[in-house]
Amino acid sequence: MGKYNVNINRTIEETEVLLMMTRIGNPRDRALLATLYLTGGRPIEIQKIKAKDINLQIEEDPNYFSIKLSTAKLRERKGFEVRERTLEIHRNAPFADELLRYTSGLPDDASLFNISTTRMRQIIYKASDKKVCLYSFRHSRIWKVMRGYGDAAAMYWKGATDIRSLNPYIRAKPIGRKLDIT
């Protein structure tokens, strides 16, 4: 991330992603962009997604599909801990059709994005005209989930176990006056 001079803390809007989509011709790369936008997953999580991790039929509500993301975290006393979370996404969500179209017909064990995170960065950086990096999607999605659904939803979506990890998304600003809290 240090190579790219971009602000990862800004919100990526749907219109910006639409413009990026017009600059990408490869269906895999379009699905990558859609997945980053929809999930806000860590690049390594996106890289590990297999076709079997996408459930096209959720029995409780057929208007949704789900994506299972998993990550390994190094814990001081426990070693590596693999955590999984399943994100439910509405079929009519922006760019969901790009992901669903790309995944249809793939064998269950097929890796969706069999590319390095370096290549992912290059694809996004080029499509965004050097304005967006991979983590821009993550920060943007977590911020939107937090604003719309609260801290608990943002922690789950982020794959967090500690509320302190949401501090960068709070973006507290001084209000310019003293508070009377007596």
C-alpha positions in Angstrom: 0.0 0.0 0.0 2.9 2.4 0.6 3.7 2.6 -3.1 0.3 4.2 -3.9 -0.5 7.7 -2.9 -4.2 7.3 -2.3 -6.6 8.1 0.6 -7.9 4.8 1.8 -10.2 6.5 4.3 -12.6 8.0 1.8 -15.9 6.5 0.8 -16.0 4.9 -2.6 -19.3 5.7 -4.3 -21.2 3.5 -6.7 -20.6 5.9 -9.6 -16.9 5.6 -9.1 -17.1 1.8 -9.3 -19.2 2.1 -12.4 -16.6 4.2 -14.1 -13.9 1.6 -13.0 -16.1 -1.2 -14.5 -16.1 0.6 -17.9 -12.3 0.5 -17.9 -12.1 -3.3 -17.2 -12.9 -5.8 -20.0 -11.9 -9.1 -18.4 -14.9 -10.8 -16.7 -12.6 -12.1 -13.9 -11.3 -8.6 -13.1 -14.8 -7.2 -13.2 -15.9 -9.8 -10.7 -12.9 -9.0 -8.6 -13.9 -5.3 -8.5 -17.5 -6.3 -7.7 -16.4 -8.6 -4.9 -14.1 -6.0 -3.3 -16.9 -3.4 -3.5 -19.7 -5.7 -2.1 -17.7 -7.4 0.7 -14.9 -5.0 1.7 -12.9 -8.2 2.3 -9.2 -8.2 2.9 -7.2 -8.8 -0.3 -6.0 -12.2 1.0 -9.6 -13.2 1.8 -10.7 -12.3 -1.7 -7.8 -14.2 -3.1 -8.8 -17.4 -1.3 -12.5 -17.5 -2.3 -13.5 -20.6 -4.1 -16.7 -21.2 -6.1 -18.1 -23.4 -3.2 -17.8 -20.4 -0.9 -20.6 -18.6 -2.8 -24.0 -19.9 -1.9 -26.4 -18.9 -4.6 -29.5 -20.1 -2.8 -30.3 -18.9 0.7 -33.4 -20.8 1.9 -34.5 -18.1 4.3 -34.6 -15.4 1.5 -34.0 -16.2 -2.1 -33.3 -12.5 -2.8 -29.9 -12.9 -1.2 -26.7 -14.9 -1.9 -23.8 -15.4 0.5 -20.1 -15.3 0.3 -17.9 -17.0 2.9 -14.7 -15.3 3.7 -11.9 -16.8 5.8 -8.7 -15.4 7.2 -5.9 -16.6 9.4 -4.8 -14.4 12.2 -1.7 -14.8 14.2 -2.5 -14.7 17.9 0.3 -14.2 20.5 -0.5 -17.3 22.6 -2.6 -19.4 20.3 -0.7 -19.4 17.0 -2.7 -19.1 13.9 -6.4 -18.9 14.2 -8.7 -19.3 11.2 -11.8 -17.3 11.3 -14.7 -17.5 8.9 -17.7 -15.3 8.3 -20.5 -15.4 5.9 -21.8 -12.2 4.3 -25.3 -12.1 2.8 -25.6 -9.8 -0.2 -28.8 -8.8 -1.9 -29.0 -10.0 -5.5 -29.9 -6.5 -6.6 -26.9 -4.9 -4.9 -24.8 -2.8 -7.3 -22.5 -5.0 -9.3 -23.7 -8.3 -7.7 -24.6 -9.4 -11.2 -21.0 -9.2 -12.3 -19.9 -11.6 -9.6 -22.9 -14.0 -10.1 -22.4 -14.1 -13.9 -18.7 -14.9 -13.5 -19.2 -17.6 -10.9 -22.0 -19.4 -12.7 -20.7 -22.7 -14.1 -17.4 -22.8 -12.2 -16.5 -26.1 -10.5 -16.9 -25.9 -6.7 -13.1 -26.3 -6.1 -12.2 -23.5 -8.6 -10.5 -20.5 -7.2 -12.4 -17.4 -8.2 -9.4 -15.1 -8.4 -6.3 -17.2 -9.0 -4.0 -14.1 -9.0 -1.6 -12.5 -6.6 -2.5 -9.6 -4.4 0.1 -7.6 -6.3 -1.9 -8.2 -9.6 -5.1 -7.3 -7.8 -3.5 -4.0 -6.8 -2.4 -3.3 -10.3 -5.9 -4.0 -11.7 -7.6 -1.7 -9.3 -5.0 1.0 -9.4 -5.2 1.1 -13.2 -9.0 1.0 -13.4 -9.3 3.8 -10.9 -6.8 6.1 -12.6 -4.5 5.8 -9.6 -7.2 7.0 -7.1 -8.1 3.8 -5.3 -6.2 0.9 -3.7 -7.4 -2.5 -2.5 -8.0 -1.4 1.1 -10.0 1.6 0.0 -12.9 -0.8 -0.7 -12.5 -2.4 2.8 -12.6 1.0 4.6 -15.4 2.2 2.5 -17.6 -0.9 3.1 -17.0 -1.1 6.8 -17.8 2.6 7.2 -21.0 2.2 5.3 -22.0 -0.9 7.3 -21.2 0.9 10.6 -23.2 4.0 9.6 -26.2 1.9 8.4 -26.3 -1.0 10.8 -24.2 -0.1 13.8 -21.0 -1.3 15.6 -22.0 -5.0 16.0 -22.7 -5.4 12.3 -19.5 -3.6 11.3 -17.5 -5.8 13.6 -19.0 -8.9 12.0 -18.6 -7.6 8.5 -15.0 -6.7 9.2 -14.2 -10.0 10.9 -13.2 -8.2 14.1 -13.2 -9.5 17.6 -12.4 -6.2 19.4 -14.4 -3.0 19.2 -11.2 -1.0 19.2 -10.6 -2.1 15.6 -13.6 0.2 14.6 -11.8 3.3 15.9 -10.5 4.4 12.4 -14.1 4.3 11.1 -15.6 6.5 13.8 -13.8 9.6 12.5 -14.7 11.7 15.5 -14.3 15.4 15.1 -14.3 18.2 17.8 -17.7 19.9 18.0 -16.2 23.3 18.8 -17.9 23.9 22.1 -17.8 22.5 25.7 -20.3 19.9 26.7 -22.3 20.2 29.9 -22.5 16.6 31.1 -23.5 17.3 34.7 
